[in-house]
Amino acid sequence: MATILRTLSYKYQWFYDGISNLAALAVGGENRFRNLALEQLPIDKNTEVLDLCCGAGQTTKILAQYSDRVTGLDASPVALTRAQRNVPNARYIEGLAQNMPLESERFDLVHSSVALHEMNPDELQQIFQEVYRVLKPGGVFAFIDFHKPTNGLFWPPLALFMWLFETQTAWQLLQTDLLAKLEETGFKIARHKLYVGGSLQVAQAKK
Ligand SMILES: C[S@@+](CC[C@H](N)C(=O)[O-])C[C@H]1O[C@@H](n2cnc3c(N)ncnc32)[C@H](O)[C@@H]1O
């Protein structure tokens, strides 16, 4: 599924960022959107942070304002080149989220914004295991992504967005109980909040 707009959004960063800015108005704007998953987390200059599936560094930029120890990981060399240019004060690693080329128990915080919906349920399970592995004991996994709306009025705008920009895995994510998967992996859910009629979720899970 998806349309040519998905291809264009990955090809042109200005287009991706424009769509992201527009969608973020639903929660009060891009800056609030990029901070939602980080709310109430104690991040300081020494916090070891991994921005998982960092893309062009859209949230890496925010993370790098809080910490001097931010690493971005993405499978796409094009995205990493952009991230390096946009946020030069973070380090970057090319790799798959389901098999990260990173040592165990390295990070205090693993963050991921609007990327889990790109994975199928089996990949998600592998990714959660990998996130658990690279987190220090007591470390936190925080993410923001789509969720099945709890208010029916929000189905049409979400469905339109998904039809224009997303693939089958995003629809699968709506049917997936991410909290149960996290708990199966060994995480304790510390926070789970829904926004925009339930169509957006933020979770923070502790190792
Ligand atoms: C929708 S973008 C999100 C980018 C950014 N985090 C943001 O908030 O805008 C999804 C990103 O996930 C990356 N990605 C998709 N599958 C991946 C995987 N299996 N491992 C690592 N990165 C992946 C893509 O290359 C892309 O940069």
PDBQT file of the ligand as one rigid body, heavy atoms in Angstrom, charges set to zero:
ROOT
HETATM    1  C1  LIG A 301       9.560   7.190   9.683  1.00  0.00    +0.000 C 
HETATM    2  S1  LIG A 301      11.294   7.306   9.842  1.00  0.00    +0.000 S 
HETATM    3  C2  LIG A 301      11.478   8.011  11.474  1.00  0.00    +0.000 C 
HETATM    4  C3  LIG A 301      12.689   8.876  11.540  1.00  0.00    +0.000 C 
HETATM    5  C4  LIG A 301      12.846   9.702  12.817  1.00  0.00    +0.000 C 
HETATM    6  N1  LIG A 301      13.027   8.839  13.972  1.00  0.00    +0.000 N 
HETATM    7  C5  LIG A 301      11.699  10.642  13.060  1.00  0.00    +0.000 C 
HETATM    8  O1  LIG A 301      11.258  10.750  14.209  1.00  0.00    +0.000 OA
HETATM    9  O2  LIG A 301      11.240  11.325  12.142  1.00  0.00    +0.000 OA
HETATM   10  C6  LIG A 301      11.773   5.627  10.107  1.00  0.00    +0.000 C 
HETATM   11  C7  LIG A 301      13.287   5.406  10.075  1.00  0.00    +0.000 C 
HETATM   12  O3  LIG A 301      13.524   4.062  10.469  1.00  0.00    +0.000 OA
HETATM   13  C8  LIG A 301      14.580   3.536   9.668  1.00  0.00    +0.000 C 
HETATM   14  N2  LIG A 301      14.444   2.065   9.704  1.00  0.00    +0.000 N 
HETATM   15  C9  LIG A 301      13.427   1.330   9.185  1.00  0.00    +0.000 A 
HETATM   16  N3  LIG A 301      13.616   0.024   9.456  1.00  0.00    +0.000 NA
HETATM   17  C10 LIG A 301      14.775  -0.060  10.170  1.00  0.00    +0.000 A 
HETATM   18  C11 LIG A 301      15.486  -1.134  10.766  1.00  0.00    +0.000 A 
HETATM   19  N4  LIG A 301      15.044  -2.391  10.676  1.00  0.00    +0.000 N 
HETATM   20  N5  LIG A 301      16.632  -0.867  11.430  1.00  0.00    +0.000 NA
HETATM   21  C12 LIG A 301      17.096   0.422  11.531  1.00  0.00    +0.000 A 
HETATM   22  N6  LIG A 301      16.456   1.482  10.975  1.00  0.00    +0.000 NA
HETATM   23  C13 LIG A 301      15.299   1.247  10.320  1.00  0.00    +0.000 A 
HETATM   24  C14 LIG A 301      14.386   4.169   8.320  1.00  0.00    +0.000 C 
HETATM   25  O4  LIG A 301      15.589   4.157   7.568  1.00  0.00    +0.000 OA
HETATM   26  C15 LIG A 301      13.922   5.570   8.704  1.00  0.00    +0.000 C 
HETATM   27  O5  LIG A 301      15.019   6.461   8.793  1.00  0.00    +0.000 OA
ENDROOT
TORSDOF 0
